[in-house]
Amino acid sequence: MGRGVRWLIILLVAACSRVEEPGCEVSITLLAPGGPHTRSGDPDETLVTDYNLYVFNQFGFLEKKEYIPRREYAGAEPSCTVRLVKDAPYIVLAAANLGYELDFGSLEEAMAYRYHMAYPDEFSQGIPMAACMEAAVAGNDARIDVPLERLMSRIDLMVDRRALDEDVSIRITSVQVCNAPSSALLFNESRVASWVHLFTEGYAKTGQAIYNLNHDTLEGISGAVPLYLLESAAGGLAQPYIEVKADYHSSSCHTKPGESLIFRFYITEEGEVPRNCRYPIILKPSASGLECPDGWRLDKSALEY
């Protein structure tokens, strides 16, 4: 038998020998957060239109990377399949509704990545979401569920006028989130570390968008108006707060034409607003409506007596 034939036999044997790959196939599925129903014109808080998915092993090396853009996303449950080693620890990172593909060279780079918004209501294609979790594969045909969290929090603002004197009228004309972050770390707790991380003017509503604040429900409190802002953890340079402008009329004074009575108050007593939280806040003026509760500020410079 010639040398060439012997090599051919060896190659055929090698080709027919099956080498078992380590690990098993795992389905990684992103779970969109639930949320209350919002009015028409407000963002769909559960919508996912595109997503990024990263899987790093315990040594920080990338095992899997997946990006599905909006033009390819069919609306099914976002997921991918990857081969992982049983019982080994992994770190799964996911982000949704960013509108672009992420490109991380390392786990360290991913954890330091900051997502930027061009304007406060830049979420017509879905509120930005992210997830960071440790996971391990228990067995064959395993599934890892990754719960997404919104990078933003929601404030449901309402007005309770029941304690006002009969001659007092307060009509809301605009609401705005001030000291609102313009960026947030995707996979770490995020705080305002620089003044450039703040919007000059935060998320705001006027006109028909604040209709609910000037119309009471059966309980005597106005309907709610939702406001949104990116996460602002404690220890940052500035604390986010709400500014409410109103027309004021009573038997003793009223706001000057084109000017407003202004209420200002922090969203939380601690001044921090973690991601993926919801804060119902009731503005409850009493008597003349010109006395300010603790922790609130009232600008009465527009009043004319």
Disulfide bonds with the S-S distance in Angstrom:
none
